[in-house]
Amino acid sequence: MIPSGERWDYLVIGSGIAGLTFALGVAEHGRVALVTKDRSDESSSSYAQGGVATVWSPEDSFESHAADTLTAGAGLCHEDVVEMVVREGPERIRDLIELGTRFDSRLEGDAVEYDLGREGGHSRRRVLHAGDLTGQEIVRALTVAVRRQPNVTVFENALAVDLLTDRKLGRDGGPVTCWGAYIFDRENGTVRAVAARTTVLCTGGAGKVYLYTTNPDVATGDGVAIAFRAGAAIGNMEFFQFHPTCLYHPRAKSFLITEALRGEGARLRRPDGTTFMKAYHPDAELAPRDIVAHAIDHEMKVHGYENVYLDITHQPAAYLEERFPNIARRCREFGIDITREWIPVVPAAHYMCGGVVTDRDGQTDISRLYACGEVAMTGLHGANRLASNSLLEGLVFGRRAALHARRALAADRTPPPALPEWNPGTAVNSDESVVVTQNWDEVRRTMWNFVGIVRSTRRLERARKRIAMLQEEIREYYWDFLVTGDLLELRNIATVAALIVRSALSRRESRGLHCTIDHPERDDAQWLHDTIITPSEF
Ligand SMILES: Cc1cc2nc3c(=O)[nH]c(=O)nc-3n(C[C@H](O)[C@H](O)[C@H](O)COP(=O)(O)OP(=O)(O)OC[C@H]3O[C@@H](n4cnc5c(N)ncnc54)[C@H](O)[C@@H]3O)c2cc1C
């Protein structure tokens, strides 16, 4: 359990690739508390399959990686950020290799070379991978390194509730400063005030806002909701990426079939066996993933299919077992032999391109508060993320934020002020947990049905009203009853849902991942800018 009354130099919230990278970067420069709301290896990072994109081959170039990223981003990437991330990528990958990450390699003549995969939207082979368990391997190596650091203490089952800002301490006026966070201990149900000179949100994405998602249960958008409540600007929330190929099986909760399968020649088929991607994009199955997701969604809606199929049976069975061992095994568990049978797939919510607005060093507009990884809106992805660029973003920004925070702390060692302990007021134990379960379901269904891959103003308006009603109900419940993990997450998914709807309503065009039938064209004259929401405007 995290102790009360201690003062940390760094409070890192989240143990995915961004949080672990940040923690390692500051570990020798102060005392670090790393809190994570589940087991430390439970994160989207751990489930990443395809790999991490970087310029590694001599046939590749920074210009090409940047150009592919910009094309995917549909005019909204910040070019300076793209350039910076792409150029710093190889160095960050070398760090991982030095830490012991084992990427797949193969013999090329006499030399051993890393095996580079190619994914949709990439014009070259540049994706380093470890079978189809790349994230697990990276997280393993980073976790071993972090656990070796005597200055870092990891607290599991510790869920950040809200930031402790000087506004919360009753000091109004001037720029908002963050001095730590309230942390809920899921094992004993208590909330502690944790003081820190620097706080970094590395809480990942928000797939759980939607009914169907590839994300693990921890992806409830907590960091975005927490930062928003504290006064930070949130950007580009309308751009939510749907992965085209999630396994469609009643017993598979959220199992993703990596894009790399299409990189290796897998074809998408209708139930009658015909292929359809050529009708949607000249690159067919290798089109950017939003186009593939739209195509599948369209095929399913027009023809009334429950799913479509992915066919990789042309590849030798031994190769598939070696290259995609995890997918082969999981599909087999559900009775599907990928070496002989087509895989049933549907699209599902996958990646949040928007988030807490940060600069090139991961700084938010709240002093002493950073955000890195999927929780952040750095300008790298613009209106659509290029596959395998997100692990890279976590590495680059985790490192940059750590370096910046180290410098800032060396220049100013002001200790955190005394913090008020959590006050539960008159709240009592709830005997109506069903309200929480029901509202979870309603938020997720509303988002899936009204704010999905293809949107309309009328459906968005409907969603806005329903989410507002649910938020009101959640607010009342929040103050009346003692908090639980489920309630805290529900409050956050409802806030994130409201932000997505608000951003989607405000963008009156279709671009990248935001597609609305009421404004079907991209409109560069009016909309070539980010959608930024600040709490005061909401
Ligand atoms: C199935 C799947 C496959 C993917 N494949 C790829 C791929 O091949 N390549 C690629 O580049 N990207 C891939 N992605 C995306 C990529 O994995 C994520 O964008 C990236 O890992 C995010 O890293 P992160 O550190 O920001 O967050 P995460 O890895 O999600 O970590 C977030 C952490 O924060 C913790 N947390 C959340 N809220 C709180 C709270 N309130 N208090 C305390 N802790 C909290 C979580 O428990 C978790 O430890 C994939 C995603 C999924 C879901």
The ligand as a Gaussian input file, in Angstrom:
#p B3LYP/6-31G(d) Opt

LIG

0 1
 C       -4.144000      -5.383000     -28.631000
 C       -3.284000      -4.199000     -28.952000
 C       -2.277000      -4.306000     -29.887000
 C       -1.463000      -3.214000     -30.196000
 N       -0.431000      -3.358000     -31.074000
 C        0.433000      -2.330000     -31.267000
 C        1.598000      -2.489000     -32.054000
 O        1.863000      -3.564000     -32.564000
 N        2.425000      -1.424000     -32.204000
 C        2.169000      -0.214000     -31.633000
 O        2.966000       0.723000     -31.805000
 N        1.065000      -0.036000     -30.872000
 C        0.216000      -1.066000     -30.663000
 N       -0.891000      -0.886000     -29.869000
 C       -1.066000       0.397000     -29.195000
 C       -0.049000       0.482000     -28.075000
 O        0.053000      -0.770000     -27.439000
 C       -0.440000       1.517000     -27.055000
 O       -0.780000       2.719000     -27.661000
 C        0.734000       1.774000     -26.112000
 O        1.201000       0.564000     -25.598000
 C        0.301000       2.701000     -24.999000
 O        1.330000       2.714000     -24.047000
 P        1.137000       3.585000     -22.747000
 O        2.329000       3.377000     -21.916000
 O        0.764000       4.954000     -23.131000
 O       -0.174000       2.966000     -22.055000
 P       -0.496000       1.479000     -21.592000
 O        0.478000       0.524000     -22.086000
 O       -1.927000       1.237000     -21.874000
 O       -0.320000       1.583000     -20.020000
 C       -1.224000       2.343000     -19.246000
 C       -0.943000       2.028000     -17.802000
 O       -1.629000       2.951000     -16.963000
 C       -2.297000       2.240000     -15.933000
 N       -3.416000       3.099000     -15.511000
 C       -4.464000       3.521000     -16.241000
 N       -5.231000       4.321000     -15.498000
 C       -4.668000       4.402000     -14.266000
 C       -4.992000       5.058000     -13.067000
 N       -6.094000       5.822000     -12.932000
 N       -4.183000       4.903000     -11.992000
 C       -3.076000       4.123000     -12.073000
 N       -2.712000       3.468000     -13.187000
 C       -3.497000       3.619000     -14.275000
 C       -2.687000       0.944000     -16.582000
 O       -3.007000      -0.020000     -15.614000
 C       -1.406000       0.660000     -17.367000
 O       -0.431000       0.126000     -16.510000
 C       -1.706000      -1.971000     -29.566000
 C       -2.739000      -1.851000     -28.630000
 C       -3.524000      -2.960000     -28.308000
 C       -4.604000      -2.815000     -27.294000

